[in-house]
Amino acid sequence: MTPQKRRRLCCAFGGVLLLKHWLFGDYGPLDRLLEMTVVALILYEIIAEVIRRRAEARHKLFIHEQTLALMQRLTKGERLHGGVPNTTNSNQQVADRDNGVWIEQVREWVAGTNSVLSAHSPKASSEFMSLADAGHVNLYVGNAPHGFYLRGESAGWYKALAIHLENLRRIVGTPEAYY
């Protein structure tokens, strides 16, 4: 029964009791039972509303906390995205070392962010890990003519990072859909 129907039922019972008491002047055991039922229904409505409001407030707080945690992860991911090493460096040994470090940081960020998401929302985790739109990521980093094209293993991780960031922005933008 919906809250509106319960309220109407309480009002109807109360009205019947008052009408009976005004018209006939007597007050018997059935009247007491009906009166107690009305009081119990009113108390139930009040308590149920308080519980619902508290649950709603807790849920909003939870969503806010999750959004803050995800914003921190997003900021870290954006720093990684902006800090991709130049794969066309003239010293190949330095370039390989920098790429290895950067790729490991990206792996750790993806795994950490996914664990934060999967702890509370499998749907958000699934959305975050989706790499369906990787084809549209531009591998040119920087501004012309001083930029460079990514190649090798870092190009794949750069694409994945860009898509993960896009997915995470979408999750942060509509957290109610995921939590």
C-alpha positions in Angstrom: 0.0 0.0 0.0 1.4 3.4 -0.9 1.9 6.1 1.7 -0.9 8.2 0.2 -3.4 5.4 0.5 -2.3 4.7 4.1 -2.8 8.3 5.0 -6.2 8.4 3.4 -7.1 5.2 5.3 -6.0 6.7 8.6 -8.0 9.8 7.9 -11.0 7.7 7.0 -10.8 5.6 10.1 -10.3 8.7 12.3 -13.3 10.4 10.6 -15.5 7.4 11.1 -14.6 7.2 14.8 -15.3 10.9 15.3 -18.6 10.8 13.4 -19.7 7.7 15.4 -18.8 9.4 18.7 -20.6 12.6 17.8 -23.7 10.9 16.4 -24.2 8.2 19.0 -22.2 9.4 22.0 -21.0 5.9 23.0 -17.5 4.7 23.0 -16.9 0.9 23.0 -14.1 -1.6 22.7 -14.3 -1.6 18.9 -13.8 2.2 18.9 -10.7 1.8 21.1 -9.3 -0.8 18.7 -9.9 1.4 15.7 -8.4 4.4 17.5 -5.3 2.4 18.4 -5.0 1.2 14.8 -5.2 4.8 13.5 -2.5 5.9 16.0 -0.3 2.9 15.0 -0.7 3.7 11.3 0.2 7.4 11.9 3.3 6.4 13.9 4.3 4.0 11.2 4.0 6.7 8.6 6.1 9.1 10.6 8.8 6.5 11.4 8.9 5.2 7.8 9.4 8.8 6.5 12.2 9.5 9.0 14.0 6.2 8.0 13.5 6.9 4.3 15.0 10.5 4.7 18.0 9.2 6.7 18.7 6.5 4.1 18.4 9.1 1.3 20.9 11.4 3.2 23.3 8.5 3.7 23.1 7.5 0.1 23.8 11.1 -1.0 26.8 11.3 1.3 28.1 8.0 0.0 27.8 9.3 -3.6 29.5 12.5 -2.7 32.4 10.6 -1.0 32.7 8.3 -4.0 32.7 11.2 -6.4 35.5 12.9 -4.4 37.6 9.8 -4.4 37.1 9.4 -8.2 38.0 13.0 -8.8 41.3 12.4 -7.2 41.8 9.3 -9.4 40.8 11.4 -12.4 43.3 14.1 -11.6 46.1 11.6 -11.3 45.1 10.0 -14.6 45.1 13.3 -16.3 48.6 14.0 -15.0 49.7 10.7 -16.5 48.0 11.5 -19.8 49.8 14.8 -20.0 53.1 13.3 -19.0 53.5 10.7 -21.7 57.2 10.4 -22.6 58.5 11.3 -26.0 59.0 8.0 -27.9 61.0 9.7 -30.6 63.8 10.7 -28.2 67.2 10.5 -29.8 68.6 8.4 -27.0 66.6 5.2 -27.4 67.8 3.7 -24.0 66.4 6.8 -22.1 63.2 6.7 -24.2 62.7 3.0 -23.4 63.3 3.5 -19.7 60.9 6.5 -19.5 58.2 4.5 -21.4 58.6 1.5 -19.1 58.1 3.7 -16.0 55.2 5.6 -17.6 53.5 2.3 -18.7 53.9 0.9 -15.2 52.3 4.0 -13.7 49.4 3.7 -16.1 48.9 0.1 -15.3 48.9 0.8 -11.6 46.5 3.7 -12.1 44.0 1.6 -14.1 44.2 -1.3 -11.6 43.8 1.1 -8.6 40.9 3.0 -10.1 39.2 -0.2 -11.2 39.5 -1.6 -7.6 38.0 1.6 -6.2 35.1 1.3 -8.6 34.5 -2.4 -8.3 34.4 -2.2 -4.5 31.1 -0.4 -4.7 29.7 -0.7 -8.2 30.3 -3.5 -10.7 28.4 -1.4 -13.3 30.9 1.5 -12.9 33.8 -0.9 -13.0 32.5 -2.5 -16.2 32.0 1.0 -17.8 35.5 2.1 -16.8 37.2 -0.9 -18.2 35.3 -0.7 -21.6 37.7 0.2 -24.4 35.2 0.2 -27.2 36.1 3.7 -28.6 39.9 3.3 -28.7 39.9 3.9 -32.5 39.2 7.6 -32.3 42.2 8.5 -30.0 44.7 10.7 -31.7 48.3 9.5 -31.2 49.8 12.9 -31.9 50.9 14.4 -28.6 51.7 18.1 -28.2 51.3 21.1 -30.5 52.6 21.2 -34.0 55.4 21.5 -34.9 56.8 20.5 -31.5 54.7 17.5 -30.9 55.4 13.8 -31.7 53.6 10.7 -32.7 53.4 7.8 -30.2 54.6 4.4 -31.3 55.1 1.0 -29.9 53.7 -0.2 -26.6 53.2 3.3 -25.3 50.8 4.1 -28.1 48.5 1.3 -27.0 48.6 2.4 -23.4 48.1 6.0 -24.3 44.9 5.0 -26.2 43.7 2.9 -23.3 44.5 5.7 -20.8 42.5 8.2 -22.9 39.5 5.9 -23.1 39.7 5.1 -19.4 39.8 8.8 -18.6 36.8 9.5 -20.8 34.9 6.7 -19.1 35.8 7.9 -15.7 34.7 11.5 -16.5 31.3 10.0 -17.6 31.1 8.1 -14.3 32.0 11.2 -12.2 29.5 13.3 -14.2 26.6 11.0 -13.4 27.4 9.1 -10.2 23.8 8.4 -9.4 23.6 6.1 -12.4 26.3 3.9 -11.0 25.8 4.0 -7.2 
